[in-house]
Amino acid sequence: MNGIICVYKEQGFTSFDVVAKIRRLFATKKVGHGGTLDPMAEGVLPVFVGSATKAVDFCPDTDKEYRAWFRFGLTTDTQDITGRVLTTDNSYVSRNKMYLLEKTFKGELMQIPPMFSAVSVDGKRLYELAREGREIERQPRPIVIHDLKIEDYKDNQGVMLVKCSRGTYIRTLIHDMGQFIGTGAVMTGLVRTKSGCFTLNDCHRLSEIEAIAEQSPQKLEEMLMPMESVFEGMPKAHLDEKQTRLFRNGATLDADRVLFDKIYDRGYYIEGSDGVMLGLGKITDSHELEVIQRFNTGAPEGAARSGAEAKEEKPAAQLAGEAAIEAAIASEPDRQRTEAVEDTAEAVFPAQEQASAEATADFTAALPEEEFTWGEAAPAAEETV
């Protein structure tokens, strides 16, 4: 089974808890998610299954939307209500200040990642240092708050809607708002309402998926959305029959002979003559269609293999890595499970991670910022990554 299932992650689960459950329910180890959510956070978590996991690293850096609950007059070491209290302040914050916050915290901002995060500094995760009681200097990173609207506010507590760029920490945004006001502030709740083209309407709760797996396991595949749905908003490179055959055999195509939706120096959705998505690519300076990632290419012509030969064989290092990740998932407490798996994956797949990061950086850097749309012809997250 291959595709994407959008899960409504509930409180108390880590993102890797969800991945582990989907692995068992779909009987495959090839499962990955499209953006971490902290255990206390809820909402949209796209999960990639089977061959769709190839697309995870190449998903464009997409904007996300949240509904967040906050409280003034309190700070904690985690910047949310679950952390150790650092300061309190009983000052009253008026409703008029909310209009100032809406105006101040919009647009391009610089944000310092929280100590309790999976960001690496000199090869060590920040949360590891935080648990040792250490706090180090962190470099601010650029984020974009496209829209911030305080939906409700009373007695120093409120709810706000945030549309932001990938990599934005909502609890840090709230913390910074509290510092700006002078009383401090913490996040008390968070729901991701949209991630790329996926919304709450696309989500299934784990209990629903488990019920279907128990009653009608054959219907699990019907719950999967095609991998192509992530990239459908991109302009396409349309291949004819000959070009499709050449592409599937690994040939480099002359971009001057390919039909494009439009010509520009950014990424393309490569579509075969049969309407199947074959991969992602871009036009080089030498007018070649450079392939960033291949999907659904099938067996090259003249390269038919026997069933035994066609069976995918994984390298021993990959098998060992998957086993290590499974052990990390099974052994760590809930709140530490995400970090344990990330550390294990980083340790056993360093070369793969580096190659993937380089390819992803090349591709996502070439994507349009305003023109790109998710899943339809109109504009298109730990709590957000």
VENJOMO-V499815 format. One line per field, one symbol per residue. burial: # if it has 24 or more other C-alpha atoms within 12 Angstrom, else .. A space follows every 10 residues. Layout:
burial->???
This chain:
burial->########## #.######## ###.##..## ########## ########## ########## ########## ########## ##........ ..#....#.. ##..##.... #########. ....####.. .......... ..######## .....##### ########## ########.. #.######## ########## .#####..## ..#......# ..######## #########. ..###.##.. .##.#..### ....###### ##...##### ###.....## ########.. .......... .......... ##.###.##. ...####### ######..#. ........## .###.###.. .####....# #####
